[in-house]
Amino acid sequence: MITKEKLVFDPAVASEGDAVGAYLRAADGTLITRTSVGSKEALDVYVTNAIRITDGTNDLVINPDGSINVDVSVISGAEKAEDSAHTNGDIGQFILAVRQDTLASSVSSDGDYAALKVDALGALWTNVANVVQVTQSAMSSMNVDSVTVNNSAMNLISTPLSGRRKVIIQNVSGNRILFLGHDNTVSASTGIRLSAGASIELEAGPGLDIYAIANGTGCDVRYMELA
């Protein structure tokens, strides 16, 4: 028998150190088993209480189910609880909408965060305020007349129909060209050209003057005013 006062173990040359074989048993004498995990041998240990790792001030707690207790302090996070009040400088994130087939309030106070609402088809519920409805009634009055335009600019309709909304102008001459403009400076080089037989329809109120000039004398022009 060889006796030694101490076991020798050199971590640099582990194979040359003393080897010790032993069994690990629980307090009641039950043998503690082990399980191969990859190339490692792990003891089969069941933890009934949380494992606490501490530096004396802060603790890292591992629960029996493997979860870790984490205490997070968020200074400017993107997550906001429903009904929490808006604060200047809040950071937002992707918004999920809530299906609500019958629209109803799900926020408790004015100024709180709330979810967007969609109907059964996924269409977003909206509330359109300050709607201005524009309707156009049928014309109730008409004035039709004719005027001869020469090669000098003139106001085509000297006395407009009261409440006029539309004017139709037609050049019915056989060979004269008509030019239209907004004042007496209209000319063949600046006016809107209306060839013989052509017509034009204008949205023109009674306060709008329409001037005309022809490329010669005797241009036969017809107009219709509607109000």
Secondary structure by P-SEA (a helix, b strand, c coil): cccccbbbbbcccccccbbbbbbbbcccccbbbbbbccccccccccccbbbbbbccccccccccccbbbbbbbbcccccccccccccccccccbbbbbbbcbbbbccccccbbbbbbbccccbbbbbbcbbbbbbbccccccccbbbbbccccccccccccccccbbbbbbcccbbbbbbcccccccccccccccccccccccccccbbbbbccccccbbbbbbbcc
